[in-house]
Every structure is written in C-alpha cells, then in structure tokens.
Amino acid sequence: MKRDDLDRIYQKYMKDVYRYLYSLCRDHHMAEDILQETFYRAYLHLENCKDDQVKPWLFRVAYHAFIDAKRKNKRTIIQDIGFFNTLSGPETLEKQVMEQERWDELKLAIDELPEQQKQAILLYEFHQMSYQEAADLMKVGLSHFKILLFRARQKLRQQKGKGGSE
C-alpha cells in the first residue's frame, strides 16, 4: 500500500478507530491523542499493510498505541460519558433516561470483564469485525476467540440477571 493512500484511509476509518479507542480508555482527550499516534504509526509502516486488511491492521496499531499510553500513564481516568449519550435517538426524556441507564449498566458490566473478554466483545459486537479479523487482531486462534466471546456474553447475562433489570 502507498503512503499517498493514508488520507483516504484516515477519512474512511478515523471514526471507527476513535470509537474503539474511546471505548477502551473512556477519555475523549486520551482517545484523540492515541488516534493521532495511531495514524502517525500507520504512516510510518503503511507499506507493510495489505489493502484488504487495513481496518484490522489499524485496530491492531491503535490497540498497541493504547497499551503504550496506558503503560506510560499507569492509569486510565474515566471522565466523559458523552459518547454513550449520543447513541440514543431523539425520544421522550423518560426513554432517554432509561436508555442512558441501560448503557451505563452495560458500560460498567463490560469494564468488569477480563481484558481479553472485553476486547472480544468490543471488537465483535461494537466494531462489527468478523470472528477471524478480531481473532487475528487479538493474536489468538479462532476457536479461542469464540470461547472468549461466549464467556464474555455469558458473564454479561449473569450480571444482568443479578442486577434484576427487565
């Protein structure tokens, strides 16, 4: 792939990579910083990427940039929940509040999952990656990825049952 394609790739995948990073760190400013670092690294190593594997490759670069930032900061601060507020449609105030509560519960439940299960659920359910793309990104086998995803879903169901919602 050519470096001239970076602008096209940025326009196409920037929002997806940002949402992924934001879902990992829950900090708008940190997600923006890591997004810049991701595309900087992508620019440096773009020739190593195949055209049909750009999105998974970018997510892998983003994840490694996130880990590097996490190691550098030694902690992640949860501050801004505005991302989840924008996901609900223009409905009544009551419906918006109920939807926000569900998202908050889901966010907390996902945060309590082990790191690999959290990655599996985010990549597959929220970022619509295929099983194989997500498994490759996580550097695990396809069957192991499916097990991680199954266990993550199972834990989320159990947490939902304990919370007594619906």
Secondary structure, 3 states (H helix, E strand, C coil): CCHHHHHHHHHHHHHHHHHHHHHHHCCHHHHHHHHHHHHHHHHHHHHHCCHHHHHHHHHHHHHHHHHHHHHHHCCCCCCCCHHHHCCCCCCCHHHHHHHHHHHHHHHHHHHCCCHHHHHHHHHHHHCCCCHHHHHHHHCCCHHHHHHHHHHHHHHHHHHHHHHCCC
